[in-house]
Amino acid sequence: MYPYYPPPVPPTPQSLEDELAALEDYKKELEDEKASIEQEISDVEARIKELKAMLERSRGKQPGT
């Protein structure tokens, strides 16, 4: 995995409207990143389940078990 670097802090907006827009944009970016991470976790969990099933099957086929 690559090291995680937090996103750069955006400059402080000049008006309340600018700050609101910046925060809404940032929230959207975080939500997109969260969805991506949740999908990656789901993929990893599925692979773990698959590997465990393969291990169980291979152990069941070994002589003397």
Secondary structure as a PSIPRED ss2 file (coil, helix, strand):
# PSIPRED VFORMAT (PSIPRED V4.0)

   1 M C   1.000  0.000  0.000
   2 Y C   1.000  0.000  0.000
   3 P C   1.000  0.000  0.000
   4 Y C   1.000  0.000  0.000
   5 Y C   1.000  0.000  0.000
   6 P C   1.000  0.000  0.000
   7 P C   1.000  0.000  0.000
   8 P C   1.000  0.000  0.000
   9 V C   1.000  0.000  0.000
  10 P C   1.000  0.000  0.000
  11 P C   1.000  0.000  0.000
  12 T C   1.000  0.000  0.000
  13 P C   1.000  0.000  0.000
  14 Q C   1.000  0.000  0.000
  15 S C   1.000  0.000  0.000
  16 L H   0.000  1.000  0.000
  17 E H   0.000  1.000  0.000
  18 D H   0.000  1.000  0.000
  19 E H   0.000  1.000  0.000
  20 L H   0.000  1.000  0.000
  21 A H   0.000  1.000  0.000
  22 A H   0.000  1.000  0.000
  23 L H   0.000  1.000  0.000
  24 E H   0.000  1.000  0.000
  25 D H   0.000  1.000  0.000
  26 Y H   0.000  1.000  0.000
  27 K H   0.000  1.000  0.000
  28 K H   0.000  1.000  0.000
  29 E H   0.000  1.000  0.000
  30 L H   0.000  1.000  0.000
  31 E H   0.000  1.000  0.000
  32 D H   0.000  1.000  0.000
  33 E H   0.000  1.000  0.000
  34 K H   0.000  1.000  0.000
  35 A H   0.000  1.000  0.000
  36 S H   0.000  1.000  0.000
  37 I H   0.000  1.000  0.000
  38 E H   0.000  1.000  0.000
  39 Q H   0.000  1.000  0.000
  40 E H   0.000  1.000  0.000
  41 I H   0.000  1.000  0.000
  42 S H   0.000  1.000  0.000
  43 D H   0.000  1.000  0.000
  44 V H   0.000  1.000  0.000
  45 E H   0.000  1.000  0.000
  46 A H   0.000  1.000  0.000
  47 R H   0.000  1.000  0.000
  48 I H   0.000  1.000  0.000
  49 K H   0.000  1.000  0.000
  50 E H   0.000  1.000  0.000
  51 L H   0.000  1.000  0.000
  52 K H   0.000  1.000  0.000
  53 A H   0.000  1.000  0.000
  54 M H   0.000  1.000  0.000
  55 L H   0.000  1.000  0.000
  56 E H   0.000  1.000  0.000
  57 R H   0.000  1.000  0.000
  58 S H   0.000  1.000  0.000
  59 R H   0.000  1.000  0.000
  60 G H   0.000  1.000  0.000
  61 K H   0.000  1.000  0.000
  62 Q C   1.000  0.000  0.000
  63 P C   1.000  0.000  0.000
  64 G C   1.000  0.000  0.000
  65 T C   1.000  0.000  0.000
